Amino acid sequence: MSHDTILSTKIRRRSLLASVAVIAAAAGVSSLGVNRAFAQEPEKPSEIIVRAWGGSWVEALKAGVSDSFTEMTGIAVRHDLTEDNEIQPKIWAAVAQGRVPPIHINWDTTTNATKSALRGVTEDLSDLPNLKDTTDLAKPVGLEGYPIVNTYGYVYVLAYRPEAFPDGPPKSWKDLLDPKLKGRIALYNDGIGFHFPAQVAGGGSLDGIPDDMQPCWDFINEIKAQQPLLGEDPDFTTWFQNGEIDAACTISTNAREAKKNGIDIAWVVPEEGAKFDTDGLWIPKGLPENELYWAKQYINHALTKGAQQVWLDGLGLPGVIPGLTPPADLIGDPSYPVTPEQFKHLIRVSSKIQVEHESEWFAKFKEIMQG
């Protein structure tokens, strides 16, 4: 990935970081106790551990949030690339057994994070000063307070290689059923992002979620005959770069990453719509008090305009701080929704419904694909 823009932004920001006071002002950082900063604040740990996704995801987080947090505080940030679904039971077990959790901060899907919040294993973040500057997107729906903080939104687009679609961009998810695409499409290995548009493409309605999703499973059965590749975020980027796939249901970030690396690729929101969701940050219970303080400082820093601008430029996603400048290549793009009209074409299902049914949906998807 070319990080020229990100790096130059970082260097410009670094040149401003001459003192603690300037750091706070330049990065827009509001310390949890900025007036008493560096007088009474708790002892600093040598590092904090942030779980992250790999590839361009962790690179963007490092460039936008982690590096500047280290510059501001002197605390190193270690990124743990364990998959979110793998680390979840480890955190739950640690909290249940009264042990210190394996990470300080989890960068997580809002749905997964909501499961942890409902389980009571998340710290309350409602005292973060920078929450006052965020849009409604930052607030987790259906939960009391801020057991998690949403940090941006994203769309599961239909990404495609134009040369594989000589008659023009795909208009429907049903275009993936073209025989020439057999073995040349990709989906997430649990089907995330695909269930809802599959429901519509299979002839069902969104009102049928979650009680009547047979149309979804019927369509996924049809897709299964296409022998799709199944993977995670870094896989999609690699597959597009290696020319192994022609189309994928993937987060727009992965398609954009391949495009930045010289691959001829584009993406659309098909006529059935595309899933819109959010990711967020949360802190597991059980940290020593001083480490909890600094973990909160990290999330508070992630809610500053300076940090969000660099972080989300890297990901090409709309954030939760007003006034962010969209990347030049995404102005007006349906994968970077900012207007009510753009949001109308996206599918949003409540976190509560997703939490209650996601495990069952994932299991059904895997059962079909392995059958």
C-alpha positions, 0 to 999 in steps of 0.5 A: 500500500502506498502511504505517501499521503498518510506519511506526509500528513503524519510528518506534518503533524509530528512537526507540531508536537513540540510539547505536551500542551502543543500535542494536545492542541495540535492533535485535538486531544482532550485528555480525560483530565487535561488540566491536571495532565502529567501532574496527577495522572496514573503511572504509564504502562510500557505499552498498551495492546490493541486488537486489530485486523491485519493488512491495510486495516492495522496500517491505517490505525497505526498511522492515524491513531497509534503512532500519534498516541505514542508521540503524545504519551510515550506509551508504545502500542502493540497491535494484536492481530488475533481475529475478533471472533477468536479473541472474544471467548478469551476475553470473556473467560478472563473477565469471568475468572477475574484475570487481567484480560489479554488486551487493553482495547478491542477494535471490533465489529459493533455487533460483536462488541454488543455481544460483549456489552450485553454480557457485561464485560465492557468498561463504561466509556461515557466519561470520554470528553471527546464524545461531545464532538461526535455524530449520532453514529458514535452511539451504540443503538439499543445499549445504555450509555457507551459500553462501546464507541462506534468510530466509523461506518462502512459498506459491504459493496460488490467489488468487481474487476471491470474486464470481467464485466465487459457489458458494464458494471454488475447491477444485481447480486444475481449477476454473481451467478454468471457461469463464467464467474465460477470459482472467481468470486469471494465471500467472507467465510461466515457470510457476513455482509452477504445475508441481507442482500441475499435475502432480497436477491432471493426474492424475500423482503427485509421485513422477513429478517429474522423470521423468514430468511429462507429466500436468503438461504436459497440464494446462498445455495445458488451462490455455493454452486459457483464455488466461491473463495471464502476468507477474511479482509487481507485475503480479499486484497491479496486475491484481487491483486493476484488476479484470483477473483473477479468479484467479491462481497467485501468491505469497500476498504479492501477493493480500494486497497487493491485499486491503490496497488494498481489493480483495475477494480471498481465497486457498486451498491447493487439494486438490492442494496448493500449492508451498512454497518459500524465498527467500534472500540471498547475496553474489557473489564479487569485492567489495573486502574492505571492501564484502564486510564491510558486505554481510555486516553487511546480511545479518546484520542481516536475520537479527535479530528486529526486522528480520524482524518488520517486513520479513515483516509487510510481506510476510505470510510466515513467517521464520527467526527463532523467536518472530516474531508472525504478522500478525493477518490471517494467524493460522491461514492456510494461506499462513502455515504454522507447524504440521506439519499446515499443511505437510502440505498443501504441496508441497516439492521439493528445491532440487537437483531444481529446479536440475537441471530448472527451466530445462527446465520454464520452457522447456517452459511457455513453448513451450506458452503460445507454441504 
